[in-house]
Amino acid sequence: MCGIVGYIGDRKAQNLLISGLKRLEYRGYDSAGIATLSSTGQLTCLREKGKVAQLAALQVTNEVDDSIGIGHTRWATHGTPSIVNAHPHTVGRITLVHNGIIENYQDLKQILESKGYSFKSDTDTEVLTALIDSLYKDDVSLLDAVLGSLQLVVGAYGIAVLASNKPNHIVAARSGSPLIIGLGDEETFIASDASALVGHTNQAIYLKEGEIAVCRAGTVELYDIAANPITPAVETIESDMQAIQKDGYDHFLLKEIHEQPEALRSTLAGRLRSGSLYAHLGGINMSDTELREIRNIIVVGCGTANYAGQLAAYLIEQFTEDVSIQVEIASEFRYRSFHIPENSVALIVSQSGETADTLACLTELKRRGVRCLGIVNAVGSTITREVDGGVYVHVGPEISVASTKAFTSQVAAMILFGLMIAQAKGTSTQELSTFINDLNDLPTEIEKLITDLEPDIKTLAKSYAGYDHALYFGRNTLFPIALEGALKLKEISYIQAEAYAAGELKHGPIALVDDSFFEVALIADNWLYEKSKSNLIEVNARGGHVIAITDSKKHIQAETIVRVSTSLTQLTPLLFNVVLQLFAYYVSLERGNDVDQPRNLAKSVTVE
């Protein structure tokens, strides 16, 4: 969940480390720090609670010319956000930054205390630092000390390690937490995310599980956990500087909402042939025969990815009659004694491709022999390397913590997979045409919606930004949209927002309706219109302050009405979702919040 950077070369390390940490701010953090070594082994370590800007200000008065160093942004797990708990940590000759959690750190701490070590912080990271120091003797290399330590720890880690008497290399290792090594001209970079490398190099080594790298200026030696050498596989980073700039927008979140039409076009490009009404995904590595045999789809994801799966399930089941679909919360599914029906396939959904709980489900599903397909945005991520096949959604970097464009394209990618199954099973193109045509039209429809409704939504947000509670509800395909809309509002505005299937209001949630709440009613002009309208009437009767969002032109009684005009027939819920994204953004703005980096959250959740 945190960010790691490292550098070794001939440039000033402090500047490169701080600029790298700024690139990783979107991941979410509460403190930051950097450590550099001089050629004589003099350590300069700077740490601050709060933003990287505060660390940069500290660096101005503590500037050194060191050309090797490591840096970190921390999202608190063990111990409160503070300078003493911030990374890097130093014990003896070892300085370390760490992502992940060392589960047996308490046991290791007791052993180390019996050997004379004392600890200043509450972190598991300081314990790991001391463990490496305890093994780092004059006749033991830094690599061997790190290897020996990692064989004793239980948990997840991505680490970068400096030794004060070895100012010519950094040791990096990963297990469950991503690390990338960037190769430049006589310089080497380390990062937990490719965005920190963009502009410096496009050549990278993605560390695999259990791999350890010894990084020198311009060279990398790679080993497995048993110290066996490995030939590094150098890949090309596909991102560019333009993709991680705001391009004139006030916030990345607003930019990414506006990018959804182009992101969708990238997701669909070459995969949807409107002329022949045909969908194709090359990366799933399944024949028509294998697709015909599918009887059950398991969709696994967390948060927004889970809601994308719920919406996709509602849609796919409409044209795959003999296929059941179950959508599972990864953090729960991984601990259940679940039964897997025969002829199942699993869709592993994650924007980052590094979500810890989702990865754990992937491992267990593969152990049980289930074919696993990834629905992922981040190229080169762990999930993409572990699955049997899959789909890149190709939405480009998503910098804001709150996911927007990834949700839309994840739904589209899963619909494409469902269409492939239906095609293989012999469903007529006529039956599938409405979904295929809607997918083709969706990017343009989103563009039109943003142009038509954004000014009104901005004004609407001013009227409701003063509330601290909200209740969202919708039926059928609009229930997942209610869940996702409420999540967006609570993530960035800090308004307590709850979402329910509209038919469930009478079973408890309607008791919440009073003047401290506003309500968001999602009402589709379909066969459930009258029932949805009835739920709205029930809330109105109890004094609700309702925002009704609808694609119907019929009369609706509500405090505020947002009408969505569209030619779509099946994918209208995704337009409703864009309305809710914009609403959450402008409400958050009105409340004066940090829209791109909301409190307590992280972009890539690589710990449980």
MARTOR-735203 format. One record per residue (C-alpha): z, y, x. Coordinates in Angstrom, 2 decimals, decimal comma. Last residue first. Example, Ala and Ser with C-alpha at 12.3 -4.5 7.8 and 13.67 -1.06 7.14 Angstrom:
NODE       z       y       x
NODE    7,14   -1,06   13,67
NODE    7,80   -4,50   12,30
! end
This chain:
NODE       z       y       x
NODE    4,49   -7,62   -4,80
NODE    2,83   -5,93   -1,81
NODE   -0,80   -4,94   -1,14
NODE   -1,15   -2,52   -4,03
NODE   -4,13   -0,37   -3,00
NODE   -4,02    3,02   -4,64
NODE   -0,31    3,74   -4,44
NODE    2,02    5,26   -7,00
NODE    5,51    6,81   -6,85
NODE    4,28   10,33   -7,61
NODE    0,69   11,02   -8,50
NODE   -1,79   11,55   -5,66
NODE   -5,09   12,71   -7,15
NODE   -3,67   14,79  -10,01
NODE   -0,74   16,35   -8,18
NODE    0,93   17,73  -11,29
NODE    0,97   21,26  -12,71
NODE    1,54   20,26  -16,33
NODE   -1,77   21,82  -17,39
NODE   -3,55   19,80  -14,69
NODE   -1,97   16,62  -15,97
NODE   -3,16   17,42  -19,49
NODE   -6,63   18,15  -18,09
NODE   -6,90   14,82  -16,29
NODE   -5,41   12,76  -19,13
NODE   -7,89   14,27  -21,61
NODE  -10,81   13,71  -19,25
NODE   -9,90   10,04  -18,86
NODE   -9,30    9,71  -22,62
NODE  -12,76   11,06  -23,43
NODE  -14,25    8,73  -20,81
NODE  -12,50    5,82  -22,53
NODE  -13,99    6,71  -25,91
NODE  -17,38    6,46  -24,22
NODE  -16,51    2,99  -22,91
NODE  -15,51    2,01  -26,44
NODE  -19,08    2,86  -27,58
NODE  -20,38   -0,23  -25,80
NODE  -21,61   -2,22  -28,80
NODE  -23,70    0,15  -30,95
NODE  -24,70    3,00  -28,68
NODE  -26,69    5,89  -30,16
NODE  -23,84    8,31  -29,60
NODE  -21,92   11,29  -30,99
NODE  -18,20   11,12  -30,22
NODE  -16,11   13,19  -32,59
NODE  -12,75   14,50  -31,42
NODE  -10,46   15,26  -34,36
NODE   -7,16   17,12  -34,25
NODE   -4,23   17,15  -36,70
NODE   -5,81   14,25  -38,55
NODE   -7,53   13,54  -41,87
NODE  -10,86   11,79  -41,42
NODE  -14,03   12,48  -43,37
NODE  -16,96   10,37  -42,27
NODE  -19,13   11,25  -39,27
NODE  -17,79    8,27  -37,35
NODE  -17,79    7,99  -33,54
NODE  -14,04    8,56  -33,51
NODE  -11,15   10,03  -31,56
NODE   -8,28   11,05  -33,82
NODE   -5,59   13,19  -32,19
NODE   -2,53   12,74  -34,36
NODE    0,66   14,76  -34,59
NODE    2,52   12,33  -36,85
NODE    4,61   13,48  -39,79
NODE    5,42   10,06  -41,21
NODE    2,57   10,07  -43,71
NODE    0,16   10,93  -40,90
NODE    1,14    7,70  -39,11
NODE    0,41    5,59  -42,19
NODE   -2,85    7,47  -42,76
NODE   -3,97    6,62  -39,20
NODE   -3,22    2,95  -39,79
NODE   -5,27    3,09  -42,98
NODE   -8,16    4,66  -41,07
NODE   -8,15    1,70  -38,72
NODE   -8,31   -0,68  -41,69
NODE  -11,15    1,31  -43,23
NODE  -13,13    1,43  -39,99
NODE  -12,77   -2,26  -39,16
NODE  -16,37   -3,15  -40,01
NODE  -17,59   -0,38  -37,73
NODE  -17,31    3,39  -37,26
NODE  -14,67    3,06  -34,55
NODE  -11,30    4,76  -34,79
NODE   -9,10    5,42  -31,75
NODE   -5,89    7,12  -32,89
NODE   -4,01    9,11  -30,25
NODE   -0,48   10,06  -31,29
NODE    1,78   12,95  -30,33
NODE    5,48   12,35  -29,98
NODE    8,59   14,58  -29,99
NODE    7,94   15,55  -33,62
NODE    8,47   12,00  -34,86
NODE    6,71    8,63  -34,81
NODE    8,73    6,09  -32,83
NODE    9,47    3,86  -35,83
NODE    5,71    3,26  -36,04
NODE    6,14    1,02  -32,99
NODE    7,93   -1,77  -34,88
NODE    5,78   -4,23  -36,79
NODE    3,99   -1,58  -38,84
NODE    2,20   -0,35  -35,72
NODE    0,95   -3,85  -34,89
NODE   -2,33   -3,47  -36,77
NODE   -3,24   -0,59  -34,46
NODE   -3,03   -2,75  -31,34
NODE   -0,55   -0,84  -29,29
NODE   -0,37    1,71  -26,49
NODE    2,61    3,53  -24,99
NODE    2,56    6,87  -23,19
NODE    5,63    8,37  -21,50
NODE    4,11   11,55  -20,14
NODE    4,09   11,48  -16,34
NODE    0,77   13,42  -16,36
NODE   -1,03   11,33  -13,73
NODE   -0,05    7,71  -14,29
NODE    1,31    8,13  -17,84
NODE   -1,95    9,57  -19,14
NODE   -4,15    7,05  -17,33
NODE   -2,03    4,14  -18,59
NODE   -2,22    5,42  -22,16
NODE   -6,00    5,54  -21,94
NODE   -6,17    2,03  -20,44
NODE   -4,02    0,54  -23,18
NODE   -5,85    2,43  -25,93
NODE   -9,17    1,30  -24,42
NODE   -7,89   -2,28  -24,46
NODE   -7,17   -1,82  -28,21
NODE  -10,53   -0,14  -28,85
NODE  -12,43   -3,41  -28,55
NODE  -10,49   -4,78  -31,54
NODE   -8,27   -2,11  -33,07
NODE   -6,81    1,10  -31,68
NODE   -3,50    2,77  -30,93
NODE   -2,02    5,31  -28,53
NODE    1,53    6,71  -28,83
NODE    2,60    9,68  -26,73
NODE    5,85   11,09  -25,36
NODE    6,74   14,10  -23,18
NODE    4,83   16,71  -25,17
NODE    3,97   20,09  -23,64
NODE    0,49   19,07  -22,53
NODE   -0,64   18,62  -26,15
NODE   -2,21   21,96  -27,04
NODE   -3,51   22,71  -23,54
NODE   -5,23   19,32  -23,47
NODE   -7,37   20,26  -26,46
NODE   -8,92   23,17  -24,56
NODE   -9,99   20,88  -21,72
NODE  -11,19   18,33  -24,27
NODE  -13,37   20,99  -25,92
NODE  -14,96   22,00  -22,60
NODE  -15,53   18,30  -21,69
NODE  -17,18   17,37  -25,00
NODE  -20,92   18,01  -24,87
NODE  -21,66   17,79  -21,15
NODE  -19,27   14,88  -20,61
NODE  -20,65   13,05  -23,64
NODE  -24,26   13,53  -22,57
NODE  -23,62   12,16  -19,10
NODE  -21,76    9,20  -20,60
NODE  -24,72    8,50  -22,93
NODE  -27,14    8,64  -20,00
NODE  -25,14    6,05  -18,07
NODE  -24,73    3,83  -21,19
NODE  -28,39    3,57  -22,18
NODE  -29,27    0,53  -20,07
NODE  -25,99   -1,17  -20,87
NODE  -26,53   -0,46  -24,57
NODE  -30,01   -1,97  -24,42
NODE  -28,66   -5,12  -22,80
NODE  -25,84   -5,41  -25,34
NODE  -28,14   -4,86  -28,33
NODE  -30,77   -7,19  -26,89
NODE  -28,52  -10,22  -26,58
NODE  -29,29  -11,72  -29,98
NODE  -32,98  -10,86  -29,61
NODE  -33,03  -12,38  -26,13
NODE  -32,17  -15,69  -27,73
NODE  -29,12  -17,62  -26,55
NODE  -30,32  -20,61  -24,57
NODE  -27,18  -21,64  -22,70
NODE  -28,50  -20,12  -19,47
NODE  -29,11  -16,82  -21,25
NODE  -25,58  -16,82  -22,67
NODE  -24,07  -17,49  -19,25
NODE  -26,16  -14,73  -17,68
NODE  -25,13  -12,35  -20,45
NODE  -21,46  -13,09  -19,76
NODE  -21,99  -12,26  -16,08
NODE  -23,69   -9,00  -17,03
NODE  -20,76   -8,22  -19,34
NODE  -18,41   -8,77  -16,40
NODE  -20,38   -6,30  -14,28
NODE  -20,36   -3,67  -17,05
NODE  -16,60   -3,96  -17,52
NODE  -16,03   -3,62  -13,78
NODE  -18,40   -0,64  -13,79
NODE  -16,35    1,29  -16,32
NODE  -13,02    0,45  -14,69
NODE  -14,29    1,35  -11,19
NODE  -15,37    4,78  -12,42
NODE  -11,86    5,66  -13,53
NODE   -9,01    4,42  -11,33
NODE   -5,94    6,63  -10,92
NODE   -5,14    6,85   -7,19
NODE   -8,03    9,26   -6,60
NODE  -10,23    8,19   -3,71
NODE  -12,62    5,74   -5,32
NODE  -15,18    5,07   -2,61
NODE  -18,60    4,06   -3,93
NODE  -19,29    2,59   -7,38
NODE  -21,06   -0,48   -5,96
NODE  -19,71   -3,04   -8,48
NODE  -19,93   -5,79   -5,89
NODE  -20,34   -9,04   -7,76
NODE  -19,16  -12,50   -6,92
NODE  -19,30  -15,75   -5,07
NODE  -16,96  -18,55   -4,02
NODE  -14,13  -16,07   -3,40
NODE  -12,22  -15,64   -0,13
NODE  -14,27  -13,05    1,72
NODE  -14,79  -10,75   -1,26
NODE  -11,07  -11,03   -2,04
NODE  -10,15   -9,92    1,48
NODE  -12,24   -6,75    1,48
NODE  -15,59   -6,47    3,25
NODE  -17,11   -4,19    0,63
NODE  -14,58   -2,53   -1,64
NODE  -15,75   -2,57   -5,27
NODE  -14,79   -6,02   -6,49
NODE  -15,55   -8,43   -9,32
NODE  -14,95  -11,65   -7,40
NODE  -15,94  -15,12   -8,57
NODE  -13,64  -18,11   -8,33
NODE  -14,70  -21,73   -8,96
NODE  -11,54  -23,62   -9,87
NODE  -10,53  -26,49   -7,56
NODE   -6,80  -26,28   -8,05
NODE   -6,33  -24,80   -4,59
NODE   -9,00  -22,25   -5,52
NODE   -6,91  -21,17   -8,49
NODE   -3,80  -20,91   -6,32
NODE   -5,48  -18,77   -3,65
NODE   -7,11  -16,52   -6,23
NODE   -3,80  -16,07   -8,01
NODE   -2,19  -14,96   -4,72
NODE   -5,06  -12,54   -4,16
NODE   -4,47  -11,01   -7,58
NODE   -0,79  -10,54   -6,78
NODE   -1,57   -8,87   -3,44
NODE   -4,36   -6,54   -4,54
NODE   -6,74   -6,40   -1,54
NODE  -10,19   -6,32   -3,12
NODE   -9,73   -2,60   -3,60
NODE  -11,19   -2,37   -7,09
NODE   -9,85   -5,75   -8,15
NODE  -11,04   -8,39  -10,64
NODE  -10,99  -12,11   -9,87
NODE  -13,20  -13,78  -12,46
NODE  -12,27  -17,45  -12,80
NODE  -14,55  -20,29  -13,88
NODE  -13,51  -23,21  -16,06
NODE  -15,37  -26,42  -16,77
NODE  -12,19  -28,32  -17,58
NODE   -9,23  -26,40  -18,91
NODE   -6,72  -24,94  -16,42
NODE   -3,07  -25,37  -17,35
NODE   -0,54  -22,79  -16,19
NODE    2,85  -23,42  -14,68
NODE    3,35  -19,67  -14,40
NODE    4,21  -17,74  -11,25
NODE    0,73  -16,49  -10,30
NODE   -0,04  -15,64  -13,91
NODE    2,66  -12,99  -14,11
NODE    1,58  -10,67  -11,27
NODE   -2,06  -11,46  -12,04
NODE   -1,94  -10,32  -15,66
NODE   -4,22  -12,83  -17,37
NODE   -7,27  -12,57  -19,58
NODE   -8,35  -15,76  -21,33
NODE  -11,92  -16,32  -22,47
NODE  -13,22  -19,26  -24,50
NODE  -16,90  -20,18  -24,22
NODE  -18,76  -21,96  -27,04
NODE  -19,73  -18,79  -28,91
NODE  -20,94  -16,76  -25,94
NODE  -22,40  -13,67  -27,68
NODE  -19,37  -12,00  -29,28
NODE  -16,99  -13,58  -26,77
NODE  -18,48  -11,30  -24,10
NODE  -17,39   -8,09  -25,84
NODE  -13,73   -8,83  -26,54
NODE  -13,45  -10,46  -23,09
NODE  -14,98   -7,40  -21,37
NODE  -12,35   -5,19  -22,98
NODE   -9,51   -7,43  -21,82
NODE  -11,00   -7,73  -18,33
NODE  -11,21   -3,95  -17,98
NODE   -7,59   -3,83  -19,12
NODE   -6,65   -6,24  -16,33
NODE   -8,54   -4,21  -13,74
NODE   -6,72   -1,07  -14,95
NODE   -3,35   -2,67  -14,32
NODE   -3,62   -6,01  -12,54
NODE   -6,36   -8,62  -12,61
NODE   -7,33  -12,18  -13,50
NODE  -10,06  -13,14  -15,96
NODE  -10,15  -16,85  -16,78
NODE  -13,42  -18,01  -18,33
NODE  -13,66  -21,29  -20,21
NODE  -16,50  -23,57  -21,29
NODE  -18,91  -23,19  -18,37
NODE  -21,40  -26,09  -18,15
NODE  -24,41  -23,92  -18,98
NODE  -23,65  -21,68  -15,98
NODE  -23,68  -24,69  -13,65
NODE  -27,09  -25,77  -14,97
NODE  -28,40  -22,22  -14,71
NODE  -27,44  -22,25  -11,02
NODE  -24,44  -20,43   -9,62
NODE  -24,13  -18,41   -6,40
NODE  -22,43  -15,42   -8,07
NODE  -24,15  -13,01   -5,71
NODE  -27,59  -12,96   -7,33
NODE  -26,50  -11,49  -10,65
NODE  -29,30  -11,47  -13,25
NODE  -29,67  -10,00  -16,73
NODE  -32,92  -10,21  -18,76
NODE  -34,25   -8,17  -21,66
NODE  -37,80   -8,47  -20,23
NODE  -38,38   -4,72  -20,16
NODE  -34,68   -3,95  -19,79
NODE  -34,28   -5,84  -16,55
NODE  -30,63   -5,67  -15,59
NODE  -29,44   -6,75  -12,17
NODE  -31,71   -4,77   -9,87
NODE  -29,58   -1,65  -10,36
NODE  -26,80   -2,27  -12,89
NODE  -23,82   -1,41  -10,68
NODE  -25,70    1,45   -9,02
NODE  -26,67    2,87  -12,41
NODE  -23,04    2,55  -13,44
NODE  -21,90    4,56  -10,43
NODE  -24,52    7,18  -11,25
NODE  -23,20    7,56  -14,81
NODE  -19,56    7,31  -13,67
NODE  -19,72   10,08  -11,08
NODE  -18,31   12,69  -13,47
NODE  -15,06   10,76  -13,82
NODE  -15,05   10,31  -10,05
NODE  -15,42   14,04   -9,42
NODE  -12,60   14,80  -11,85
NODE  -10,33   12,35  -10,07
NODE  -11,37   13,59   -6,63
NODE   -9,99   17,00   -7,53
NODE  -11,19   20,59   -7,73
NODE  -14,82   19,52   -7,62
NODE  -17,11   21,22   -5,09
NODE  -18,37   18,07   -3,43
NODE  -14,89   16,49   -3,20
NODE  -15,75   14,61   -0,01
NODE  -15,33   10,86    0,56
NODE  -18,88    9,80   -0,34
NODE  -20,43   12,59    1,73
NODE  -18,81   11,26    4,90
NODE  -20,56    7,89    4,64
NODE  -19,68    4,40    3,44
NODE  -21,68    1,28    4,43
NODE  -19,61    0,12    7,38
NODE  -21,74   -2,20    9,53
NODE  -20,29   -5,51   10,64
NODE  -19,15   -6,92   13,99
NODE  -18,05  -10,57   13,94
NODE  -15,52  -11,11   16,73
NODE  -15,70  -14,39   18,70
NODE  -12,29  -15,99   18,42
NODE   -9,85  -16,89   21,22
NODE   -7,11  -19,44   20,43
NODE   -3,68  -17,85   20,53
NODE   -2,25  -20,14   17,80
NODE   -2,19  -17,23   15,34
NODE   -5,92  -16,72   15,88
NODE   -7,32  -14,50   18,61
NODE   -9,71  -11,53   18,99
NODE  -10,36   -9,44   22,08
NODE  -11,67   -5,94   21,36
NODE  -13,53   -3,45   23,54
NODE  -14,44    0,25   23,43
NODE  -11,12    1,55   24,74
NODE   -8,80   -1,44   24,47
NODE   -7,75   -3,36   21,39
NODE   -6,07   -6,76   21,51
NODE   -6,70   -8,22   18,08
NODE   -4,74  -10,80   16,10
NODE   -6,09  -12,93   13,25
NODE   -3,88  -14,69   10,70
NODE   -6,00  -13,78    7,68
NODE   -9,24  -12,12    8,71
NODE   -9,63   -8,89   10,64
NODE  -12,66   -6,86    9,58
NODE  -14,49   -5,87   12,76
NODE  -16,31   -2,57   12,49
NODE  -19,39   -0,63   13,53
NODE  -20,00    2,52   11,48
NODE  -18,16    4,80   13,88
NODE  -16,34    8,13   13,94
NODE  -17,66    9,77   10,79
NODE  -16,14    7,10    8,55
NODE  -13,28    5,31   10,31
NODE  -10,44    6,46    8,04
NODE  -12,51    5,56    4,97
NODE  -12,73    1,97    6,25
NODE   -9,16    1,29    5,16
NODE   -6,17   -0,18    7,01
NODE   -7,36    1,46   10,19
NODE   -7,74    0,85   13,92
NODE  -10,17    2,76   16,15
NODE  -11,62    1,91   19,54
NODE  -13,16    4,13   22,17
NODE  -15,67    3,75   25,00
NODE  -18,52    4,49   22,58
NODE  -17,11    3,40   19,23
NODE  -15,87    0,17   17,71
NODE  -13,77    0,27   14,51
NODE  -11,11   -2,39   13,94
NODE  -10,20   -2,98   10,29
NODE   -6,86   -4,11    8,91
NODE   -5,97   -5,45    5,46
NODE   -2,56   -6,75    4,38
NODE   -2,05  -10,44    3,55
NODE   -1,73  -11,51    7,17
NODE   -2,92   -9,05    9,75
NODE   -2,60   -8,27   13,45
NODE   -3,11   -5,36   15,86
NODE   -2,20   -5,13   19,54
NODE   -2,86   -1,78   21,18
NODE   -4,07   -1,31   24,76
NODE   -4,01    0,92   27,85
NODE   -0,55    2,47   27,70
NODE    1,15   -0,82   28,63
NODE    4,70    0,09   29,77
NODE    5,51    1,83   26,49
NODE    4,31   -1,12   24,40
NODE    2,31   -0,24   21,29
NODE    1,84   -2,36   18,17
NODE   -0,40   -2,08   15,10
NODE    0,61   -4,16   12,10
NODE   -0,74   -5,53    8,81
NODE    1,88   -7,76    7,33
NODE    2,82  -10,06    4,52
NODE    5,78  -12,39    4,32
NODE    7,73  -14,88    6,40
NODE    8,32  -14,10   10,06
NODE    8,90  -16,49   12,95
NODE    5,29  -17,24   13,95
NODE    4,65  -13,50   13,82
NODE    7,24  -12,96   16,53
NODE    5,72  -15,40   18,98
NODE    2,25  -13,94   18,50
NODE    3,56  -10,40   19,01
NODE    5,36  -11,38   22,21
NODE    2,30  -13,32   23,38
NODE    0,01  -10,32   22,86
NODE    2,47   -7,99   24,60
NODE    2,40  -10,30   27,59
NODE    5,48  -12,23   28,67
NODE    6,68  -12,31   32,31
NODE    8,42   -8,94   32,14
NODE    9,87   -9,85   28,76
NODE    8,70   -8,99   25,24
NODE   10,46  -11,54   23,04
NODE   13,37   -9,30   22,04
NODE   10,97   -6,34   21,71
NODE    8,88   -8,28   19,18
NODE   11,98   -9,01   17,12
NODE   13,15   -5,41   17,41
NODE    9,88   -4,15   15,93
NODE   10,06   -6,75   13,17
NODE   13,57   -5,56   12,31
NODE   12,41   -1,94   12,31
NODE    9,70   -2,94    9,83
NODE   12,14   -4,59    7,42
NODE   13,47   -1,13    6,77
NODE   16,93    0,29    6,12
NODE   16,87    2,41    9,28
NODE   19,06    2,89   12,35
NODE   19,45   -0,70   13,49
NODE   21,55   -2,28   16,21
NODE   20,44   -5,02   18,60
NODE   23,08   -6,85   20,63
NODE   21,90  -10,45   20,43
NODE   24,05  -11,16   17,38
NODE   22,35   -8,17   15,77
NODE   19,01   -9,86   16,39
NODE   20,08  -13,02   14,57
NODE   21,47  -11,03   11,65
NODE   18,28   -8,98   11,43
NODE   16,12  -12,10   11,42
NODE   18,00  -13,41    8,38
NODE   17,68  -10,04    6,64
NODE   13,99   -9,74    7,57
NODE   13,09  -13,00    5,82
NODE   10,65  -11,41    3,33
NODE    8,81   -9,21    5,80
NODE    6,90   -6,90    3,45
NODE    3,48   -5,31    3,85
NODE    2,09   -2,51    5,99
NODE    3,51   -1,97    9,47
NODE    3,57    0,57   12,28
NODE    5,13   -0,37   15,63
NODE    6,61    0,98   18,85
NODE    7,98   -1,51   21,38
NODE    9,68   -0,71   24,70
NODE   13,20   -0,75   23,28
NODE   12,97   -0,42   19,52
NODE   10,59    2,16   18,08
NODE    9,55    2,55   14,46
NODE    6,37    4,35   13,47
NODE    7,03    4,74   10,57
NODE    9,39    6,52    8,18
NODE   12,82    5,10    7,39
NODE   14,67    7,67    9,53
NODE   12,49   10,48    8,23
NODE   13,28    9,63    4,63
NODE   11,78    7,98    1,53
NODE   14,48    5,53    0,42
NODE   15,01    2,13    1,98
NODE   12,97   -1,06    1,90
NODE    9,86   -0,47   -0,24
NODE    8,85    3,15    0,28
NODE    5,16    4,01    0,49
NODE    4,62    4,95    4,12
NODE    1,71    6,76    5,80
NODE    1,20    5,54    9,35
NODE   -0,02    6,40   12,81
NODE   -0,79    4,73   16,14
NODE   -1,57    6,12   19,58
NODE   -3,69    6,28   22,72
NODE   -5,34    9,31   24,30
NODE   -2,25   11,43   25,00
NODE   -2,93   15,16   25,36
NODE    0,35   16,33   23,79
NODE    1,19   18,80   21,02
NODE    4,74   19,05   19,76
NODE    4,71   22,50   18,13
NODE    1,39   21,94   16,35
NODE    2,37   18,33   15,64
NODE    5,14   19,44   13,30
NODE    2,61   21,33   11,17
NODE    0,40   18,22   11,07
NODE    3,39   16,17    9,89
NODE    3,99   18,65    7,07
NODE    0,30   18,45    6,11
NODE    0,62   14,64    6,11
NODE    2,85   15,00    3,05
NODE    6,51   14,22    2,51
NODE    9,19   12,96    4,89
NODE    8,17   13,61    8,47
NODE    7,78   11,63   11,67
NODE    6,61   12,52   15,19
NODE    6,83   10,09   18,12
NODE    5,85   11,06   21,66
NODE    6,27    8,16   24,07
NODE    5,97    8,61   27,86
NODE    4,25    5,53   29,29
NODE    2,74    7,09   32,41
NODE   -0,73    7,41   30,88
NODE    0,90    9,16   27,95
NODE    1,69    7,26   24,76
NODE    1,28    8,39   21,16
NODE    3,28    7,91   17,97
NODE    2,40    9,18   14,49
NODE    4,32    9,57   11,26
NODE    4,14    9,91    7,51
NODE    6,38    9,90    4,46
NODE    6,11    9,36    0,69
NODE    2,81    7,55    0,28
NODE   -0,12    6,89   -2,05
NODE   -3,46    5,35   -1,11
NODE   -5,17    8,70   -1,62
NODE   -3,59   10,01    1,58
NODE   -5,74    7,66    3,66
NODE   -8,29   10,24    4,81
NODE   -5,40   12,55    5,73
NODE   -3,97    9,73    7,84
NODE   -7,23    9,56    9,80
NODE   -7,17   13,32   10,44
NODE   -3,59   12,95   11,68
NODE   -4,47   10,07   13,97
NODE   -7,55   11,78   15,39
NODE   -5,63   14,96   16,21
NODE   -2,76   13,08   17,85
NODE   -5,08   10,85   19,88
NODE   -6,73   13,57   21,94
NODE  -10,00   11,98   23,07
NODE  -10,59    9,49   25,90
NODE  -10,20    6,21   24,04
NODE   -7,53    4,39   22,06
NODE   -6,84    5,10   18,40
NODE   -4,77    3,72   15,53
NODE   -4,47    4,30   11,81
NODE   -2,41    2,55    9,16
NODE   -1,99    3,51    5,51
NODE    0,52    2,24    2,99
NODE    0,00    0,00    0,00
! end
